[in-house]
Amino acid sequence: MTSNTPLPATFKPSGPLTGTISVPGDKSISHRALIFSALAVGKSRITGLLEGEDVLATADALRMMGAKIEKKDDVWTVHGVGVGGLMQPDNVLEMGNSGTSTRLLMGLIASHPISATFTGDASLTKRPMGRVIEPLSRMGADIRARKTADYKECLPLTVNGLCPAVPIEYRLPVPSAQVKSAILLAGLNTPGITRIVEPVLTRDHSETMLRGFGAQISVETDAEGCRVISLTGEAELQPQKIKVPGDPSSAAFPVVAALIVPGSDIIIENVGINPTRAGLYEVLQNMGGDIRFAKKRTVGGEPVADIHVRHSPLTGIDVPADIAPSMIDEFPVLFVAAAMAEGETTTRGLHELRVKESDRLSQMAKGLGLLGVSLTEQDDGLTIRGSGGKPLPGGSIKPVIETALDHRIAMSFAVAGLATESGLSIDDIRPVETSFPGFDELITKLAAT
């Protein structure tokens, strides 16, 4: 977000959404493609990279630590420094709104003989970092963070890396791909074997990509059914050519929009459908959504498909708590789908949504309430009683929804606006640039096709 001035936006009911579109590159894979390329010896090439503000923050930080990163046309070239070759950054690492950049780079620095201070915007500096600090501290990193009044460890913080770091075996107390990836990044420059025990499967892009870069990494299942990830340190990564698929989290917004706007029929091309990220589509299909996957293929180790979506009457369901890790970022827009469904939708096991870019449970409950949606907010989820496909009333005056500097809240209510009687406004569209540049133009294009 280049300006501190809020940029309100209004979204109104439209005709059917039709046409074929693509969405920006996968944010999770884009971050990791840049970081692993920076740790390889030689030149890597990346196409399809998401050029949102979060990923650009990662690129800027890697440049400050010695990697040469350039863009020509649609190809990004990264000249890596090798594992262990990071340089001391001259300035504070400004992470903007990106929690992913912050947590992954904390892991990267933790096992290098350098130190770095992280800061970010008003939203990021409120997010707790303790769950990353704890395992990295066990590996020997000295991390000094700002303590809040309720004893949370937040930005700004400074990571003083230790080299050689200490390999650990760490059981994830809560499902978190970011914590897992931070430990793996620290383990790359740590002698010995770093092990992570994962009781609940989370997105596995780091494991898949590290294997592609030549790291010695294995994944097994223990007697309790947990995934055990073992990484041999002091790795030598080889440069790669990477094609980033479309982001399934970004595709979620036009998917739900097409499901709830009568007459809609769209195709979203080249979207990643990794099973650790595809929970939303399973849930929407169980609600009656007409969602089909065509041209399934594998690109760079990641499953990819074109997604064909048609407007469908939806029925509320009880969403299993164990599916949450595979769709944690998509729950805000699922709540919009639930608001348009027939009957009641219940969700639980969503404590993680309290500590995202905003408290997403609270923000979605508040905004949907303004639109006249009947719901109950619990500690770990929402129960939503849907409209049965009828447009959401939103009161006699167009409500203004607070986005709390959260890109997914903004996009979710943009989608909801298409299903209201008279439209709605959000207080700030700027956060969308962190993950989905051109989002509002794409929605307008679909409605005008």
LINVEN-V109459 format. One record per residue. N is the residue number from 1. RES is the residue in three letters. PSI is psi in whole degrees, -180 to 180 (NA if undefined). NEAR is the number of other C-alpha atoms within 12 Angstrom. Layout:
{{N RES PSI NEAR} {N RES PSI NEAR}}
This chain:
{{1 MET 113 30} {2 THR -15 14} {3 SER 153 13} {4 ASN 1 14} {5 THR 121 13} {6 PRO 148 18} {7 LEU 92 22} {8 PRO 157 24} {9 ALA 148 30} {10 THR 138 29} {11 PHE 125 35} {12 LYS 163 30} {13 PRO 148 29} {14 SER 177 32} {15 GLY -173 24} {16 PRO 145 28} {17 LEU 124 37} {18 THR 157 32} {19 GLY 177 27} {20 THR 129 26} {21 ILE 172 31} {22 SER 160 35} {23 VAL 162 40} {24 PRO 163 39} {25 GLY 154 37} {26 ASP 125 40} {27 LYS -44 44} {28 SER -45 43} {29 ILE -36 46} {30 SER -47 41} {31 HIS -50 43} {32 ARG -36 43} {33 ALA -43 47} {34 LEU -46 51} {35 ILE -48 54} {36 PHE -35 53} {37 SER -37 43} {38 ALA -23 49} {39 LEU -5 47} {40 ALA 161 37} {41 VAL 109 27} {42 GLY -165 26} {43 LYS 122 28} {44 SER 151 35} {45 ARG 132 33} {46 ILE 127 38} {47 THR 154 32} {48 GLY 11 33} {49 LEU 135 39} {50 LEU 124 40} {51 GLU 40 33} {52 GLY 169 36} {53 GLU -34 33} {54 ASP -48 38} {55 VAL -37 40} {56 LEU -30 34} {57 ALA -40 39} {58 THR -46 44} {59 ALA -44 42} {60 ASP -41 30} {61 ALA -41 42} {62 LEU -37 45} {63 ARG -41 30} {64 MET -20 24} {65 MET 16 35} {66 GLY -14 26} {67 ALA 142 35} {68 LYS 115 32} {69 ILE 123 32} {70 GLU 156 25} {71 LYS 133 20} {72 LYS 122 12} {73 ASP -123 11} {74 ASP 17 17} {75 VAL 127 21} {76 TRP 131 32} {77 THR 130 29} {78 VAL 120 36} {79 HIS 105 32} {80 GLY 160 36} {81 VAL -6 31} {82 GLY 151 33} {83 VAL 129 39} {84 GLY -5 38} {85 GLY 9 30} {86 LEU 144 35} {87 MET 157 29} {88 GLN 121 26} {89 PRO 144 26} {90 ASP -24 16} {91 ASN 172 18} {92 VAL 142 24} {93 LEU 112 35} {94 GLU 113 33} {95 MET -3 39} {96 GLY -120 38} {97 ASN 7 42} {98 SER 101 46} {99 GLY -34 44} {100 THR -49 41} {101 SER -47 43} {102 THR -52 47} {103 ARG -40 45} {104 LEU -43 42} {105 LEU -29 51} {106 MET -44 53} {107 GLY -41 47} {108 LEU -45 51} {109 ILE -26 54} {110 ALA -29 47} {111 SER 17 43} {112 HIS 151 42} {113 PRO 52 29} {114 ILE 170 27} {115 SER 153 33} {116 ALA 144 39} {117 THR 132 33} {118 PHE 140 40} {119 THR 176 35} {120 GLY -167 29} {121 ASP -175 31} {122 ALA -32 23} {123 SER -48 27} {124 LEU -37 34} {125 THR -7 32} {126 LYS -11 35} {127 ARG 135 37} {128 PRO 140 33} {129 MET 4 41} {130 GLY -35 27} {131 ARG -22 32} {132 VAL -39 44} {133 ILE -40 39} {134 GLU -54 30} {135 PRO -35 39} {136 LEU -33 46} {137 SER -36 32} {138 ARG -29 27} {139 MET -5 41} {140 GLY -7 30} {141 ALA 144 37} {142 ASP 111 31} {143 ILE 122 35} {144 ARG 116 26} {145 ALA 156 31} {146 ARG 135 25} {147 LYS 131 19} {148 THR 174 17} {149 ALA -29 9} {150 ASP 23 10} {151 TYR 21 13} {152 LYS 146 19} {153 GLU 118 26} {154 CYS 172 36} {155 LEU 155 39} {156 PRO 149 31} {157 LEU 158 35} {158 THR 131 30} {159 VAL 121 40} {160 ASN 107 32} {161 GLY 158 38} {162 LEU 131 31} {163 CYS 117 31} {164 PRO 141 25} {165 ALA 176 37} {166 VAL 123 31} {167 PRO 143 36} {168 ILE 163 30} {169 GLU 124 25} {170 TYR 126 32} {171 ARG 120 25} {172 LEU 120 30} {173 PRO -28 18} {174 VAL 150 24} {175 PRO 124 34} {176 SER 111 37} {177 ALA -30 39} {178 GLN -43 37} {179 VAL -46 40} {180 LYS -47 45} {181 SER -37 47} {182 ALA -42 42} {183 ILE -42 53} {184 LEU -41 56} {185 LEU -40 50} {186 ALA -37 54} {187 GLY -23 50} {188 LEU -35 49} {189 ASN 23 40} {190 THR 124 39} {191 PRO 145 25} {192 GLY -164 23} {193 ILE 124 31} {194 THR 129 39} {195 ARG 141 35} {196 ILE 127 42} {197 VAL 123 35} {198 GLU 99 33} {199 PRO -33 26} {200 VAL 127 29} {201 LEU 130 33} {202 THR 174 34} {203 ARG 136 36} {204 ASP 27 33} {205 HIS -37 37} {206 SER -46 40} {207 GLU -46 38} {208 THR -46 29} {209 MET -38 39} {210 LEU -40 41} {211 ARG -41 28} {212 GLY -31 28} {213 PHE -3 35} {214 GLY 9 27} {215 ALA 151 32} {216 GLN 98 28} {217 ILE 137 30} {218 SER 154 24} {219 VAL 123 23} {220 GLU 169 20} {221 THR 128 18} {222 ASP -176 14} {223 ALA -23 10} {224 GLU 0 12} {225 GLY 9 13} {226 CYS 149 20} {227 ARG 133 27} {228 VAL 115 29} {229 ILE 123 37} {230 SER 127 32} {231 LEU 126 38} {232 THR 124 30} {233 GLY -179 34} {234 GLU 49 33} {235 ALA 157 33} {236 GLU 106 30} {237 LEU 141 36} {238 GLN 140 29} {239 PRO 152 33} {240 GLN 165 32} {241 LYS 122 29} {242 ILE 131 33} {243 LYS 115 33} {244 VAL 124 41} {245 PRO 168 42} {246 GLY 148 39} {247 ASP 120 42} {248 PRO -28 46} {249 SER -36 43} {250 SER -39 46} {251 ALA -24 48} {252 ALA -33 48} {253 PHE -52 44} {254 PRO -29 54} {255 VAL -52 50} {256 VAL -39 55} {257 ALA -44 48} {258 ALA -36 44} {259 LEU -34 45} {260 ILE -11 51} {261 VAL 116 43} {262 PRO 139 28} {263 GLY -1 21} {264 SER 148 32} {265 ASP 103 34} {266 ILE 160 35} {267 ILE 131 31} {268 ILE 117 41} {269 GLU 148 33} {270 ASN 53 35} {271 VAL 137 42} {272 GLY 134 46} {273 ILE 36 41} {274 ASN 129 35} {275 PRO -26 23} {276 THR -2 33} {277 ARG -3 38} {278 ALA 17 35} {279 GLY -38 33} {280 LEU -43 40} {281 TYR -36 40} {282 GLU -45 29} {283 VAL -46 38} {284 LEU -38 42} {285 GLN -38 30} {286 ASN -24 24} {287 MET -3 33} {288 GLY 5 26} {289 GLY 135 33} {290 ASP 90 29} {291 ILE 123 33} {292 ARG 148 25} {293 PHE 124 25} {294 ALA 158 19} {295 LYS 48 20} {296 LYS 135 19} {297 ARG 173 20} {298 THR 128 18} {299 VAL 115 26} {300 GLY 34 26} {301 GLY -5 26} {302 GLU 133 33} {303 PRO 137 30} {304 VAL 150 32} {305 ALA 167 30} {306 ASP 135 31} {307 ILE 121 38} {308 HIS 122 33} {309 VAL 133 40} {310 ARG 149 33} {311 HIS 137 32} {312 SER 141 31} {313 PRO 130 33} {314 LEU 150 38} {315 THR 134 32} {316 GLY 147 34} {317 ILE 170 30} {318 ASP 110 25} {319 VAL 120 33} {320 PRO 138 22} {321 ALA -29 24} {322 ASP -6 22} {323 ILE -10 31} {324 ALA -45 36} {325 PRO -27 35} {326 SER 3 33} {327 MET 26 42} {328 ILE -35 40} {329 ASP -12 45} {330 GLU -3 42} {331 PHE -38 48} {332 PRO -44 48} {333 VAL -27 44} {334 LEU -38 55} {335 PHE -34 52} {336 VAL -45 54} {337 ALA -42 58} {338 ALA -35 48} {339 ALA -23 50} {340 MET -3 47} {341 ALA 167 39} {342 GLU 124 24} {343 GLY -163 25} {344 GLU 136 29} {345 THR 129 37} {346 THR 140 33} {347 THR 149 37} {348 ARG 171 29} {349 GLY 26 27} {350 LEU 35 36} {351 HIS -33 27} {352 GLU -30 30} {353 LEU -16 35} {354 ARG -20 27} {355 VAL 30 29} {356 LYS -156 36} {357 GLU -27 37} {358 SER 180 33} {359 ASP 94 31} {360 ARG -29 41} {361 LEU -48 41} {362 SER -44 32} {363 GLN -41 34} {364 MET -40 43} {365 ALA -43 36} {366 LYS -47 29} {367 GLY -44 39} {368 LEU -34 49} {369 GLY -39 30} {370 LEU -27 30} {371 LEU 3 37} {372 GLY 13 29} {373 VAL 135 35} {374 SER 122 31} {375 LEU 165 32} {376 THR 131 26} {377 GLU 123 27} {378 GLN 175 20} {379 ASP -36 20} {380 ASP 23 23} {381 GLY -178 35} {382 LEU 146 40} {383 THR 120 32} {384 ILE 129 39} {385 ARG 111 34} {386 GLY 169 37} {387 SER -5 32} {388 GLY 28 26} {389 GLY -6 29} {390 LYS 144 24} {391 PRO 145 31} {392 LEU 133 42} {393 PRO -52 30} {394 GLY 10 31} {395 GLY 178 20} {396 SER -21 15} {397 ILE 138 16} {398 LYS 121 25} {399 PRO 151 33} {400 VAL 119 29} {401 ILE 134 37} {402 GLU 125 37} {403 THR -15 39} {404 ALA 37 33} {405 LEU 31 39} {406 ASP 117 41} {407 HIS -37 45} {408 ARG -30 47} {409 ILE -45 45} {410 ALA -48 47} {411 MET -35 53} {412 SER -43 50} {413 PHE -23 53} {414 ALA -43 47} {415 VAL -44 48} {416 ALA -36 53} {417 GLY -29 44} {418 LEU -18 45} {419 ALA 19 40} {420 THR 169 40} {421 GLU -39 26} {422 SER 8 24} {423 GLY 173 31} {424 LEU 165 37} {425 SER 147 34} {426 ILE 151 38} {427 ASP -20 29} {428 ASP 117 31} {429 ILE -12 41} {430 ARG -38 35} {431 PRO -21 44} {432 VAL -27 39} {433 GLU -17 35} {434 THR -30 38} {435 SER -22 43} {436 PHE 70 40} {437 PRO 135 28} {438 GLY 14 24} {439 PHE -51 35} {440 ASP -35 32} {441 GLU -37 20} {442 LEU -44 30} {443 ILE -42 42} {444 THR -41 27} {445 LYS -44 22} {446 LEU -39 30} {447 ALA -20 30} {448 ALA -7 16} {449 THR NA 18}}
